[in-house]
Amino acid sequence: MLHHDYTNISYFCHKVYLMEAGNNLRVLLQDPDLSADLKHVAQKVHDDERITFDEGVLLFEKAELGYLGVLANYIREKKHGDKTYFNRNFHIEPTNLCVYDCKFCSYSRLIKERSQGWEYTMDEMLDIVKKYDDEPVTEVHIVGGVLPQYDVPFYSELFTRIKAHRPELHVKALTPVEYHYIFKKAKIDYATGMKMMKDAGLESIPGGGAEIFHPEIREQIAKDKCTADQWLAIHEEWHKLGMRSNATMLYGHIEKFWHRVDHMERLRVLQDKTGGFQTFIPLKFRNQDNQMSHVPESTVIEDLRNYAISRIYLDNFDHIKAYWAMISRNTAQLSLNFGVDDIDGTLDDTTKIYSMAGAEEQHPGMSTKQLVELIKQVGRQPIERDTLYNMVTDYSNFEFPEEAKPQFYKLPVIN
């Protein structure tokens, strides 16, 4: 067994990458020590067959990291080769005040704690957009707390004004938690509401607010917000409009392995129906400064196992993303050998959601050059994408201009 440290994991990743993914899988299938049930799952992956719910649980309960890495990397390279995607984006977080009281959340504050929060006006949000007028960003990501003043008219006007100011900037905004609240307040159904948002300039939906779908867990950690069925219904209405969205899962707290598989199964079923999801993002539970601080966080080994099983189970999702800002740059690099093909964007220190939860990156921001180097260091091909995964720049052989050397001047000697 591998020890829970980066040295041994990095060595394993290096060894996996030395061999072509298909050869690795064939070697695995010939392993006489591999149990019959795990060999059956491996054969299904080789034959491009879907694994079942029970087989998903089996992987969580019995599969070791090395086995999962071989399967997940085989699927990853079959879909994307060595391509690893990132984008140039920034976040707007309208407020950290919220009417909901999710037990795992380190970010939000209740309305009675207004002195500890912020509430941006529309003009302040537009000023953030304008700050990037001379930057080659392609996406603004808008998500935050839920407050009454941020309603349908507010967000409709905000999206419209952003698109009027910078038409090419992709607006990815609000989770079903926010949409459910504002549509209920406006007394409109999901289909009507999502059409209004699209007409105002919304172009895609992030994956947040999913947490864990099963009510056994959801009612303990986020009972006030929209249900799993409501979350899925809002995405379905968005997909019916021909639009794309992402999905997440908050893992590593009080859920059992089968709850994770149940969560992914519901996503897989909707994806079979609509084909509207682009990316699945497993979100690691962080225990700093929240009501679940007594719950220990998952290990790096478990994080990588979870990425790998997500890649194996969600056969109809194109992409698996790891947020480097939440799991650290090192773990993000390791994840690229466990099914992950996207590590998010440059961020430019515009999000507090990760840092307030205790993520290693307290001021998350990387230059394009840093992201490219991060990907190249583990032998992958860095591709800048837009939100819809159209290639912007292939950085495989890109030469960044040399940074200007500091100028030194001879100072007069004072006697």
C-alpha positions in Angstrom: 0.0 0.0 0.0 1.1 3.5 -0.6 1.7 5.8 2.3 -0.4 9.0 2.6 2.3 11.4 1.4 3.1 13.3 -1.8 6.5 11.6 -2.3 5.1 8.1 -2.8 2.0 9.3 -4.7 4.2 11.3 -7.1 6.4 8.3 -7.6 3.3 6.2 -8.4 2.0 8.8 -10.8 5.3 8.9 -12.6 5.4 5.1 -13.0 1.8 5.1 -14.3 2.6 7.8 -16.8 5.6 6.0 -18.2 3.4 3.3 -19.8 0.7 3.9 -22.4 -2.7 3.9 -20.7 -4.1 1.0 -22.7 -1.1 -1.2 -21.9 -1.5 -0.4 -18.2 -5.1 -1.6 -18.4 -4.2 -4.8 -20.2 -1.5 -5.6 -17.6 -4.1 -5.0 -14.9 -6.5 -7.4 -16.5 -3.8 -10.1 -16.5 -3.0 -9.7 -12.8 -3.6 -13.1 -11.2 -4.0 -11.4 -7.7 -6.9 -9.1 -8.8 -10.2 -10.2 -7.4 -12.9 -11.4 -9.9 -15.3 -8.6 -9.1 -12.6 -5.9 -9.7 -11.4 -7.6 -12.8 -15.0 -7.6 -14.1 -15.2 -3.8 -13.6 -11.8 -3.3 -15.3 -13.0 -5.4 -18.3 -16.1 -3.2 -18.5 -13.9 -0.1 -18.7 -11.8 -1.7 -21.3 -14.9 -2.6 -23.3 -16.5 0.8 -22.9 -19.4 -0.6 -20.9 -21.2 1.3 -18.1 -20.6 0.1 -14.6 -23.6 -0.3 -12.2 -24.6 1.3 -9.0 -23.3 -1.7 -7.0 -20.1 -1.7 -8.9 -19.6 2.0 -8.0 -20.0 1.2 -4.4 -17.6 -1.7 -4.8 -14.9 0.6 -6.2 -15.2 2.9 -3.1 -15.1 0.0 -0.7 -12.5 -2.3 -2.2 -10.4 -0.7 -5.0 -6.9 0.6 -4.2 -5.5 3.8 -5.6 -3.3 2.1 -8.1 -6.1 0.1 -9.7 -8.4 3.2 -9.9 -5.6 5.3 -11.4 -5.1 2.8 -14.2 -8.9 2.8 -15.0 -9.5 6.5 -14.7 -6.4 7.5 -16.7 -7.4 5.1 -19.4 -10.8 6.8 -19.7 -9.2 10.3 -19.4 -6.7 9.6 -22.2 -9.2 7.9 -24.4 -11.4 11.1 -24.2 -8.7 13.8 -24.1 -5.3 12.4 -24.5 -2.8 14.5 -22.6 -4.9 17.7 -23.0 -5.5 19.5 -19.7 -7.8 22.5 -19.8 -7.9 25.8 -17.9 -9.5 29.2 -18.5 -8.8 32.8 -17.7 -11.6 33.9 -15.4 -12.5 36.0 -12.4 -15.2 35.7 -9.8 -17.8 38.1 -8.5 -19.3 37.1 -5.2 -22.2 39.5 -4.6 -22.5 38.8 -0.9 -21.5 36.4 1.8 -24.7 37.0 3.7 -27.4 34.3 3.3 -30.9 33.4 4.4 -29.8 29.7 4.5 -27.7 28.1 7.3 -25.8 25.3 5.8 -23.7 23.4 8.4 -20.7 22.9 6.2 -20.4 26.5 5.0 -17.5 28.6 6.2 -18.2 31.4 3.7 -21.7 32.7 4.5 -23.0 34.7 7.4 -26.6 35.0 8.5 -28.4 38.3 8.1 -28.2 39.0 11.8 -24.3 38.9 11.3 -24.4 41.7 8.8 -21.4 43.4 10.3 -19.2 40.4 9.2 -20.3 40.5 5.6 -20.5 42.4 2.4 -23.3 43.3 0.0 -22.1 44.6 -3.3 -24.3 47.0 -5.2 -24.9 46.5 -9.0 -22.5 49.3 -9.7 -19.8 47.8 -7.5 -20.2 44.5 -9.4 -19.9 46.3 -12.7 -16.8 48.1 -11.5 -15.2 44.6 -10.9 -16.0 43.7 -14.4 -14.5 46.9 -15.7 -11.3 46.3 -13.8 -10.6 43.5 -16.3 -11.3 45.5 -19.4 -7.7 45.3 -20.6 -7.2 41.7 -19.5 -7.8 38.7 -21.8 -10.3 37.0 -19.5 -13.1 35.0 -21.1 -15.4 34.3 -18.2 -17.0 36.0 -15.2 -18.2 33.5 -12.6 -21.0 35.0 -10.4 -22.1 33.1 -7.3 -22.6 34.0 -3.6 -25.1 34.1 -0.8 -28.9 34.4 -1.0 -30.5 37.7 0.0 -33.9 39.2 -0.8 -32.6 42.3 -2.7 -30.8 40.0 -5.2 -33.9 39.1 -7.1 -35.0 38.4 -10.7 -35.0 42.0 -11.8 -31.6 42.6 -10.1 -29.9 39.7 -11.8 -31.6 40.3 -15.1 -30.3 43.9 -15.2 -26.9 42.8 -14.0 -26.4 40.2 -16.8 -27.8 42.6 -19.4 -25.4 45.4 -18.3 -22.4 43.1 -18.3 -23.1 41.9 -21.8 -23.7 45.5 -23.0 -20.4 46.5 -21.6 -18.3 43.5 -22.8 -20.3 41.3 -25.2 -17.7 38.6 -25.6 -17.4 38.0 -21.8 -19.1 34.7 -21.0 -21.5 35.1 -18.0 -21.6 31.9 -15.9 -23.8 32.7 -12.9 -25.8 31.5 -10.0 -26.6 28.0 -8.8 -30.1 26.4 -8.5 -30.1 27.4 -4.9 -30.2 31.0 -5.9 -32.5 30.5 -8.9 -35.0 28.5 -6.8 -35.2 31.3 -4.3 -35.6 34.2 -6.7 -38.1 32.3 -8.9 -40.2 31.4 -5.9 -40.1 35.0 -4.7 -41.1 36.2 -8.2 -43.9 33.5 -8.4 -42.6 32.1 -11.7 -41.9 28.6 -12.7 -38.4 27.3 -13.5 -39.0 27.2 -17.2 -40.1 30.8 -17.3 -37.3 32.0 -15.0 -34.5 30.3 -16.9 -35.8 31.7 -20.2 -35.7 35.2 -18.6 -32.2 34.7 -17.4 -31.1 33.4 -20.9 -32.7 36.4 -22.5 -30.9 38.7 -20.1 -27.5 37.4 -21.1 -26.8 34.3 -18.9 -24.8 31.8 -20.9 -24.1 28.9 -18.5 -24.7 27.7 -14.9 -22.0 26.6 -12.4 -22.4 23.4 -10.6 -22.7 24.6 -7.0 -25.4 23.9 -4.5 -25.6 20.2 -5.2 -23.8 19.1 -2.0 -25.1 15.5 -1.5 -28.5 14.8 -3.1 -29.8 12.0 -0.8 -32.2 13.5 1.8 -30.7 11.4 4.5 -27.6 13.6 4.3 -28.9 16.7 2.7 -31.4 17.3 5.5 -28.6 17.2 8.0 -26.2 19.6 6.3 -28.4 21.9 4.1 -32.0 21.3 4.9 -33.2 24.8 4.1 -32.1 25.1 0.5 -33.6 23.5 -2.6 -34.0 19.8 -2.7 -32.1 17.4 -5.0 -35.1 17.2 -7.3 -35.4 20.9 -7.5 -31.7 21.3 -8.2 -31.9 18.8 -11.0 -35.1 20.3 -12.4 -33.6 23.7 -12.8 -30.6 22.3 -14.7 -33.0 20.3 -16.9 -35.0 23.4 -17.8 -31.7 25.1 -18.7 -30.6 22.2 -20.8 -34.0 22.3 -22.6 -33.0 25.8 -23.8 -29.9 24.3 -25.5 -27.6 25.6 -22.8 -24.8 24.0 -20.8 -24.1 23.7 -17.1 -21.8 22.0 -14.6 -22.4 19.7 -11.6 -20.6 19.3 -8.2 -20.6 16.9 -5.2 -19.5 17.9 -1.7 -17.7 14.8 -0.4 -15.7 13.7 2.6 -17.9 14.6 5.6 -20.8 12.6 7.1 -21.9 10.8 3.9 -21.3 7.1 3.2 -19.8 5.8 0.0 -23.2 4.8 -1.4 -24.5 8.3 -0.9 -21.7 9.5 -3.3 -22.7 6.9 -5.9 -26.4 7.8 -5.5 -25.5 11.4 -6.2 -23.5 10.5 -9.3 -26.3 8.1 -10.5 -28.9 11.0 -10.4 -26.5 13.1 -12.5 -25.8 10.3 -14.9 -29.6 9.7 -15.4 -30.3 13.4 -16.2 -27.2 13.6 -18.5 -28.6 10.6 -20.4 -31.8 12.6 -20.8 -30.4 16.0 -21.7 -26.7 15.9 -22.5 -26.4 19.4 -21.0 -23.8 18.9 -18.4 -20.2 19.7 -19.4 -18.1 19.1 -16.3 -18.3 17.3 -12.9 -16.4 18.9 -10.1 -15.9 16.9 -6.8 -15.6 19.5 -4.0 -13.6 18.5 -0.9 -15.2 19.3 2.4 -13.1 21.7 4.4 -13.7 22.0 8.1 -12.4 25.4 9.1 -14.7 27.8 10.9 -18.0 26.0 10.2 -20.6 24.0 12.2 -18.9 20.7 11.1 -15.4 21.5 12.3 -15.4 18.4 14.3 -15.6 16.2 11.2 -12.1 15.3 9.9 -11.2 16.1 6.3 -10.5 13.4 3.7 -6.9 12.4 3.0 -5.1 13.1 -0.3 -5.4 9.4 -1.1 -9.2 9.5 -0.7 -9.4 12.7 -2.8 -7.6 11.0 -5.6 -9.7 7.8 -5.3 -12.8 10.0 -5.4 -11.7 11.8 -8.6 -10.9 8.4 -10.2 -14.2 6.8 -9.4 -16.0 9.9 -10.6 -14.3 9.6 -13.9 -15.2 5.9 -14.1 -18.8 6.2 -13.1 -19.8 9.3 -15.0 -19.2 7.9 -18.4 -21.5 10.4 -20.1 -19.7 13.5 -18.7 -16.9 14.9 -21.0 -14.9 16.5 -18.2 -13.8 16.0 -14.6 -12.4 19.2 -12.9 -10.3 19.7 -9.9 -10.3 23.2 -8.3 -6.6 23.8 -7.7 -7.5 26.6 -5.4 -9.4 24.3 -3.1 -7.2 21.2 -3.0 -3.7 22.8 -3.5 -1.5 22.9 -6.6 0.3 19.7 -5.7 -2.8 17.6 -5.4 -4.2 19.2 -8.6 -1.2 18.0 -10.4 -1.6 14.5 -9.0 -5.2 14.4 -10.0 -4.3 14.7 -13.7 -3.3 11.0 -13.4 -6.6 10.0 -11.8 -9.2 11.1 -14.4 -9.0 14.9 -14.1 -8.6 16.9 -17.3 -9.4 20.4 -16.1 -8.0 22.4 -13.2 -10.2 25.5 -13.5 -8.8 29.0 -14.1 -6.6 31.9 -13.1 -9.1 33.3 -10.6 -6.8 36.3 -9.8 -7.7 36.1 -6.0 -11.3 37.0 -6.7 -12.9 34.3 -4.7 -13.2 33.9 -0.9 -15.3 30.7 -0.9 -12.2 28.4 -0.8 -9.9 30.4 1.4 -12.6 31.0 4.2 -13.1 27.2 4.4 -9.4 26.6 5.1 -8.1 25.8 1.6 -4.3 25.8 1.2 -4.6 28.7 -1.2 -5.5 31.7 1.0 -5.1 34.1 -1.9 -5.9 32.0 -5.0 -4.5 33.4 -8.1 -2.1 32.2 -10.8 -0.9 33.8 -14.0 -1.4 32.0 -17.3 2.3 31.2 -17.3 2.1 29.6 -13.8 -0.8 27.5 -14.8 0.9 26.3 -18.0 4.0 25.4 -16.1 2.0 23.5 -13.5 0.4 21.4 -16.2 3.7 20.8 -18.1 5.5 19.7 -15.0 3.5 16.5 -15.0 3.8 15.9 -18.7 0.4 17.1 -19.8 -0.6 19.4 -22.6 -1.9 22.8 -21.4 -4.9 24.1 -23.3 -6.6 27.4 -22.6 -10.3 27.0 -23.2 -13.3 29.2 -23.1 -16.3 28.2 -20.9 -17.7 25.9 -23.5 -14.4 24.1 -24.1 -13.5 25.8 -27.4 -9.7 26.0 -27.6 -8.4 29.5 -27.1 -4.6 28.7 -27.1 -2.6 25.5 -27.2 0.4 26.3 -24.9 2.3 23.1 -25.6 5.1 24.9 -27.5 4.3 28.4 -26.5 7.2 30.6 -25.5 6.4 33.3 -23.0 8.2 36.5 -23.4 11.1 37.0 -21.0 10.3 39.1 -18.0 12.1 42.4 -17.9 15.2 42.3 -15.7 15.4 44.8 -12.9 17.5 47.9 -13.7 20.3 48.8 -11.3 21.6 52.3 -11.1 24.9 53.5 -9.7 24.1 55.8 -6.7 26.3 58.7 -5.7 28.6 58.1 -2.8 27.8 60.3 0.2 30.8 61.0 2.3 
